[in-house]
Amino acid sequence: MNGLTNTELVAASSRGDKQAYAELIKRHYKTIFVSCFGTLGNVHDAEDIAQDVLLKGFTEIAALRDGSQFGAWITRIAKNASINLLREKHRMEKTKEQPGEGPGREATHSIDLHRAIQRLPEELRLPLVLYYFDGQSVQKVAERLDASVSNVYQKLRTALKQLHNLLVEQGDVR
């Protein structure tokens, strides 16, 4: 299976070959997860959405016309699913917010960091997530984002400044 192209694996998966789809998952899971995490800013939600997306991908793979586009197709599904989850959480938070209730301060710090990361614009959040959370080098991030190394450094500096400002605004950092 390792020597097959994505197009061949998609064709086999469309016919119900679970091993072919498992190979596609092996090749694309990290990209899917990072895309989800970049949008959601939360590891647990990103893992959940990535798993849901992979299941959905298997059930809908026959609709994919060009097997060579599997990576872009599944990543787009992941992005949309992540955005939908954010919308759903936002709606739920608005209906549930009540003063005096909520997690302890330690848990709140983690939640505040995740919220602050979510509030960063995507063009800053994605390099931040890839570099600090996924452990990729600046060179690798630059290649993934089709940007120059200096541009990635600039985005990381800007993201950290904005993240700091957001945390100060929330009262978590002085």
C-alpha positions in Angstrom: 0.0 0.0 0.0 2.9 2.4 0.7 3.9 2.6 -3.0 0.4 3.5 -4.2 -0.5 7.1 -5.1 -3.3 9.0 -3.3 -5.4 8.6 -6.5 -5.0 4.8 -6.4 -5.8 4.7 -2.6 -8.9 6.9 -3.1 -10.1 4.6 -5.9 -9.6 1.5 -3.7 -11.2 3.3 -0.7 -14.2 4.2 -2.8 -14.7 0.5 -3.4 -14.7 -0.1 0.4 -11.0 -1.1 0.9 -10.4 -0.2 4.5 -6.6 -0.8 4.3 -6.4 1.8 1.5 -8.2 4.3 3.6 -6.0 3.5 6.6 -3.0 4.4 4.4 -4.6 7.7 3.5 -5.2 8.4 7.2 -1.6 7.6 7.9 -0.4 10.1 5.3 -2.8 12.9 6.1 -3.8 12.7 9.8 -1.2 15.1 11.1 -2.2 17.8 8.5 -5.9 17.3 9.4 -5.2 17.5 13.2 -3.0 20.7 12.8 -5.7 22.3 10.7 -8.3 21.5 13.3 -6.1 22.7 16.1 -5.1 25.8 14.3 -8.8 26.7 14.0 -10.0 25.5 17.4 -6.9 26.2 19.6 -7.8 23.1 21.8 -6.2 19.7 21.5 -9.2 17.7 22.7 -11.6 19.4 20.3 -9.1 19.1 17.5 -8.7 15.3 18.1 -12.5 14.8 18.2 -13.1 16.8 15.1 -10.2 15.1 13.3 -11.7 11.7 14.1 -15.2 12.8 13.0 -13.7 14.1 9.7 -11.9 10.9 9.0 -15.1 8.9 9.5 -17.0 11.3 7.3 -14.2 11.1 4.7 -14.5 7.4 4.5 -18.3 7.5 4.0 -18.1 10.3 1.4 -14.9 9.4 -0.5 -16.8 8.1 -3.5 -17.9 11.7 -4.1 -14.3 12.8 -4.6 -13.7 13.1 -8.3 -10.0 13.6 -8.3 -8.2 11.3 -6.0 -5.0 13.4 -6.2 -6.9 16.1 -4.3 -7.6 14.0 -1.3 -5.4 16.0 1.1 -7.0 19.3 0.1 -10.5 17.8 0.2 -10.2 16.2 3.6 -8.5 19.3 5.0 -11.3 21.5 3.8 -13.8 19.2 5.5 -11.7 19.5 8.7 -11.7 23.2 8.5 -15.4 23.5 7.9 -16.1 21.0 10.8 -13.9 23.0 13.1 -15.6 26.3 12.2 -19.0 24.7 12.8 -17.8 23.5 16.3 -16.6 27.0 17.1 -20.0 28.4 16.1 -21.8 25.8 18.2 -19.7 26.5 21.2 -20.2 30.2 20.9 -23.9 29.8 20.8 -23.8 27.5 23.8 -21.5 29.9 25.8 -23.9 32.7 25.2 -26.9 30.7 26.6 -25.0 29.2 29.5 -23.0 32.3 30.8 -24.0 33.0 34.4 -21.9 34.9 36.9 -20.4 33.1 39.8 -20.3 29.7 38.1 -17.5 28.0 36.3 -14.2 26.2 36.7 -11.5 26.9 39.2 -8.8 29.5 38.5 -6.2 27.0 37.4 -8.5 25.5 34.8 -9.6 29.0 33.8 -6.1 30.0 32.9 -5.9 27.1 30.4 -9.4 28.0 29.0 -8.3 31.7 28.8 -5.2 30.8 26.8 -7.3 28.6 24.4 -9.8 31.5 24.0 -7.0 34.0 23.4 -5.4 31.7 20.8 -8.8 31.3 19.1 -9.2 35.1 18.9 -6.0 35.5 16.9 -6.5 35.9 13.2 -5.9 32.7 11.3 -2.9 34.0 9.5 -1.2 34.5 12.9 -2.7 31.5 14.7 -1.7 28.9 12.2 2.1 29.7 12.2 1.9 29.9 16.0 0.3 26.5 16.3 2.6 24.9 13.8 5.7 26.2 15.5 4.9 26.1 19.2 2.4 23.3 19.5 3.3 21.0 16.5 7.1 21.6 17.0 7.9 22.4 13.4 10.9 24.4 12.5 10.4 27.9 11.1 11.7 26.6 7.7 9.1 23.9 7.7 6.3 26.3 8.7 7.4 28.6 5.9 7.2 25.7 3.4 3.8 24.7 4.6 2.4 28.2 4.4 4.2 29.0 1.2 5.9 32.0 2.9 9.4 33.2 3.5 11.3 32.4 6.7 11.4 36.1 7.6 7.6 36.4 7.0 7.1 33.5 9.4 9.3 35.1 12.1 7.3 38.3 11.7 4.0 36.5 12.0 5.3 34.6 15.1 6.4 37.9 16.7 3.1 39.6 15.9 1.1 36.6 17.1 3.0 36.5 20.4 2.4 40.3 20.9 -1.3 40.0 20.1 -1.6 36.9 22.4 0.1 38.8 25.2 -2.3 41.7 24.7 -5.3 39.4 24.7 -4.2 37.7 27.9 -3.6 41.1 29.5 -7.0 42.2 28.4 -8.5 39.1 30.0 -6.5 39.8 33.2 -4.3 36.7 33.0 -1.0 38.5 32.5 0.4 41.8 33.7 
